[in-house]
């Protein structure tokens, strides 16, 4: 398995983030990746996925299907090294 690091792909807007599938998958496409794991931090420390997290996860999974790049998981993390897997919660 080859691992790669992708640069940040969100544009912050006040209390929300705009996630662009083209930015999420750009590095994966350029590196011929067959799958990705998406992760982001909740600065509040609450690792429960928001409604927007769930919607973004579903949108990225659908975009990945079209591109032939599987979204293996979407992780919500905090600074205490805790995390939630949206795959384990059934959103992927």
Secondary structure as UniProt FT lines:
FT   STRAND          10..13
FT   TURN            14..15
FT   STRAND          16..19
FT   HELIX           21..30
FT   TURN            31..32
FT   STRAND          35..41
FT   TURN            43..44
FT   HELIX           51..67
FT   STRAND          70..77
FT   TURN            79..80
FT   STRAND          83..85
FT   TURN            86..90
//
